[in-house]
Amino acid sequence: MLTQKLSRYPIAHLPTPLEPLPRLSAQLNGPELWIKRDDQTGLATGGNKVRKLEFL
C-alpha cells in the first residue's frame, strides 16, 4: 500500500470526535444520526484536508 511507503508527519489532533444529532434524528423521524467533527482537527483550516497534508 502506498501509505505504508510514505512518511507521515502528524499535524492533526486525531481521532476527531463523533457527536450525536438527536434533534435532527427526531425531526426526520429516522434512525440515530451522528456527525464526524473533522472541524476539530486542531488547525485553523479544519476539515479532512489536514489528513492529506500529513503525508506531504
PyMOL commands that place a pseudoatom at each C-alpha (Angstrom):
pseudoatom trace, name=CA, resn=MET, resi=1, chain=A, elem=C, hetatm=0, pos=[0.000, 0.000, 0.000]
pseudoatom trace, name=CA, resn=LEU, resi=2, chain=A, elem=C, hetatm=0, pos=[1.305, 3.465, -0.887]
pseudoatom trace, name=CA, resn=THR, resi=3, chain=A, elem=C, hetatm=0, pos=[0.646, 4.989, 2.543]
pseudoatom trace, name=CA, resn=GLN, resi=4, chain=A, elem=C, hetatm=0, pos=[2.970, 2.428, 4.109]
pseudoatom trace, name=CA, resn=LYS, resi=5, chain=A, elem=C, hetatm=0, pos=[5.822, 3.683, 1.915]
pseudoatom trace, name=CA, resn=LEU, resi=6, chain=A, elem=C, hetatm=0, pos=[5.299, 7.380, 2.706]
pseudoatom trace, name=CA, resn=SER, resi=7, chain=A, elem=C, hetatm=0, pos=[6.498, 9.002, 5.870]
pseudoatom trace, name=CA, resn=ARG, resi=8, chain=A, elem=C, hetatm=0, pos=[3.823, 10.689, 7.945]
pseudoatom trace, name=CA, resn=TYR, resi=9, chain=A, elem=C, hetatm=0, pos=[4.206, 13.880, 9.950]
pseudoatom trace, name=CA, resn=PRO, resi=10, chain=A, elem=C, hetatm=0, pos=[1.305, 14.127, 12.416]
pseudoatom trace, name=CA, resn=ILE, resi=11, chain=A, elem=C, hetatm=0, pos=[-0.098, 17.669, 12.408]
pseudoatom trace, name=CA, resn=ALA, resi=12, chain=A, elem=C, hetatm=0, pos=[-3.747, 16.988, 13.192]
pseudoatom trace, name=CA, resn=HIS, resi=13, chain=A, elem=C, hetatm=0, pos=[-5.301, 16.155, 16.539]
pseudoatom trace, name=CA, resn=LEU, resi=14, chain=A, elem=C, hetatm=0, pos=[-6.783, 12.768, 15.697]
pseudoatom trace, name=CA, resn=PRO, resi=15, chain=A, elem=C, hetatm=0, pos=[-9.075, 10.992, 16.093]
pseudoatom trace, name=CA, resn=THR, resi=16, chain=A, elem=C, hetatm=0, pos=[-11.766, 13.633, 15.890]
pseudoatom trace, name=CA, resn=PRO, resi=17, chain=A, elem=C, hetatm=0, pos=[-14.934, 13.058, 17.895]
pseudoatom trace, name=CA, resn=LEU, resi=18, chain=A, elem=C, hetatm=0, pos=[-18.283, 11.726, 16.769]
pseudoatom trace, name=CA, resn=GLU, resi=19, chain=A, elem=C, hetatm=0, pos=[-21.301, 13.636, 18.067]
pseudoatom trace, name=CA, resn=PRO, resi=20, chain=A, elem=C, hetatm=0, pos=[-24.922, 12.535, 18.126]
pseudoatom trace, name=CA, resn=LEU, resi=21, chain=A, elem=C, hetatm=0, pos=[-27.580, 14.644, 16.388]
pseudoatom trace, name=CA, resn=PRO, resi=22, chain=A, elem=C, hetatm=0, pos=[-30.671, 13.851, 18.474]
pseudoatom trace, name=CA, resn=ARG, resi=23, chain=A, elem=C, hetatm=0, pos=[-32.777, 16.839, 17.373]
pseudoatom trace, name=CA, resn=LEU, resi=24, chain=A, elem=C, hetatm=0, pos=[-32.190, 16.151, 13.657]
pseudoatom trace, name=CA, resn=SER, resi=25, chain=A, elem=C, hetatm=0, pos=[-32.960, 12.465, 14.164]
pseudoatom trace, name=CA, resn=ALA, resi=26, chain=A, elem=C, hetatm=0, pos=[-36.209, 13.387, 15.912]
pseudoatom trace, name=CA, resn=GLN, resi=27, chain=A, elem=C, hetatm=0, pos=[-37.147, 15.951, 13.254]
pseudoatom trace, name=CA, resn=LEU, resi=28, chain=A, elem=C, hetatm=0, pos=[-36.665, 13.374, 10.493]
pseudoatom trace, name=CA, resn=ASN, resi=29, chain=A, elem=C, hetatm=0, pos=[-38.381, 10.591, 12.467]
pseudoatom trace, name=CA, resn=GLY, resi=30, chain=A, elem=C, hetatm=0, pos=[-35.449, 8.459, 11.462]
pseudoatom trace, name=CA, resn=PRO, resi=31, chain=A, elem=C, hetatm=0, pos=[-32.559, 6.466, 12.877]
pseudoatom trace, name=CA, resn=GLU, resi=32, chain=A, elem=C, hetatm=0, pos=[-29.970, 7.807, 15.268]
pseudoatom trace, name=CA, resn=LEU, resi=33, chain=A, elem=C, hetatm=0, pos=[-27.684, 10.208, 13.353]
pseudoatom trace, name=CA, resn=TRP, resi=34, chain=A, elem=C, hetatm=0, pos=[-24.078, 11.075, 14.159]
pseudoatom trace, name=CA, resn=ILE, resi=35, chain=A, elem=C, hetatm=0, pos=[-21.610, 13.584, 12.700]
pseudoatom trace, name=CA, resn=LYS, resi=36, chain=A, elem=C, hetatm=0, pos=[-17.817, 13.261, 12.444]
pseudoatom trace, name=CA, resn=ARG, resi=37, chain=A, elem=C, hetatm=0, pos=[-16.260, 16.505, 13.727]
pseudoatom trace, name=CA, resn=ASP, resi=38, chain=A, elem=C, hetatm=0, pos=[-13.308, 16.945, 11.342]
pseudoatom trace, name=CA, resn=ASP, resi=39, chain=A, elem=C, hetatm=0, pos=[-13.547, 20.676, 12.015]
pseudoatom trace, name=CA, resn=GLN, resi=40, chain=A, elem=C, hetatm=0, pos=[-11.814, 19.881, 15.315]
pseudoatom trace, name=CA, resn=THR, resi=41, chain=A, elem=C, hetatm=0, pos=[-8.509, 18.677, 13.866]
pseudoatom trace, name=CA, resn=GLY, resi=42, chain=A, elem=C, hetatm=0, pos=[-6.782, 21.491, 15.724]
pseudoatom trace, name=CA, resn=LEU, resi=43, chain=A, elem=C, hetatm=0, pos=[-5.679, 23.662, 12.820]
pseudoatom trace, name=CA, resn=ALA, resi=44, chain=A, elem=C, hetatm=0, pos=[-7.216, 26.940, 11.686]
pseudoatom trace, name=CA, resn=THR, resi=45, chain=A, elem=C, hetatm=0, pos=[-8.449, 25.435, 8.408]
pseudoatom trace, name=CA, resn=GLY, resi=46, chain=A, elem=C, hetatm=0, pos=[-10.009, 22.311, 9.930]
pseudoatom trace, name=CA, resn=GLY, resi=47, chain=A, elem=C, hetatm=0, pos=[-11.669, 19.670, 7.810]
pseudoatom trace, name=CA, resn=ASN, resi=48, chain=A, elem=C, hetatm=0, pos=[-10.302, 16.476, 6.324]
pseudoatom trace, name=CA, resn=LYS, resi=49, chain=A, elem=C, hetatm=0, pos=[-7.679, 18.283, 4.191]
pseudoatom trace, name=CA, resn=VAL, resi=50, chain=A, elem=C, hetatm=0, pos=[-5.339, 18.114, 7.165]
pseudoatom trace, name=CA, resn=ARG, resi=51, chain=A, elem=C, hetatm=0, pos=[-5.254, 14.312, 6.968]
pseudoatom trace, name=CA, resn=LYS, resi=52, chain=A, elem=C, hetatm=0, pos=[-3.850, 14.508, 3.441]
pseudoatom trace, name=CA, resn=LEU, resi=53, chain=A, elem=C, hetatm=0, pos=[-1.242, 17.121, 4.386]
pseudoatom trace, name=CA, resn=GLU, resi=54, chain=A, elem=C, hetatm=0, pos=[0.302, 14.736, 6.900]
pseudoatom trace, name=CA, resn=PHE, resi=55, chain=A, elem=C, hetatm=0, pos=[1.779, 12.742, 4.001]
pseudoatom trace, name=CA, resn=LEU, resi=56, chain=A, elem=C, hetatm=0, pos=[3.464, 15.617, 2.124]
for i in range(1, 56): cmd.bond("trace and resi %d" % i, "trace and resi %d" % (i + 1))
show_as sticks, trace
zoom trace
